[in-house]
């Protein structure tokens, strides 16, 4: 399908992250916009941390219709919002910014829906104990989704224990016990041995370091299913090695497509063509590999 020509009437959407070069959201969102016949375009920006709020306010003042927020700014933008949706408040992080007619900024967290989509992509069974790697904005959304998805106990592992402990403290909720520990081999071996689900939200294994993995292969096993937030490369080494043991593994493709579709709904009221989004991503990732 031929993209709609960019004119003075074209609405502009943006994604903020740093680094931004690895992000494929523009490809996915623009495929959905083209498929939907919407005169809009999404473009990437990489403001430095000290200029984050200035950049956000500036692009909104210039007419930006909505923003994606990715690593490492999902928690940093929270205090910049004029209001927070329940998903963002629960996760303590924002990945989608809706711009009101009066330039009021509403923060959402569509990563929660993305993780729930990944859970539904796994074969149905009880998954009571989970291990979560990372403690940033994506990890907070994942923890919120796991609570909604029926996980009874969650262990957060992060290289900086203070961040893991803060996440566990902030997201402690009835129905799901949360604890934390430093991310090292000893704790990985201990907690993964008791878990039936592993969720990775760290950047370990992300392109261009696709040969890396956050979990040594000898700690993976049948019955320890994996959700990896990373979608580039596709599949990640973590997912390949998990599948080799007989476990199920869902890559970040389901996650990013679901959260992106919800973002387009918030910005433009668009029911996104998820097949077009997936086709654009898979075509690129296949050619890259």
Buried (B, 14 or more C-beta within 10 A) or exposed (E): EEEBEEEEEBBBBBBBBBEBEBBBBBBBBBBBBBBBEBEBBBEBBEBEEEEBBEBBEEBBEEEBBBBBBBBBBBBBBBEBBEEBBEBBBBBBBBBBBBBEEEEEBBBBBBBBBBBBBBBEBBEEEEBEBBBBBBBBBBBBBBBBBBBBBEBBBBBBBBEEBEBBBBBBEBBBBEEBBBBBBEBEEEBBEBBBEEBBBBBBBBBBBBBEEBEEBBBEEEBBEEEBBBBBBBBBBBBBBBBBBBBEBEBBBBBBBBBBBBBBBBBBBBBBEBEBBBEBBBBBBEEBBEEEE
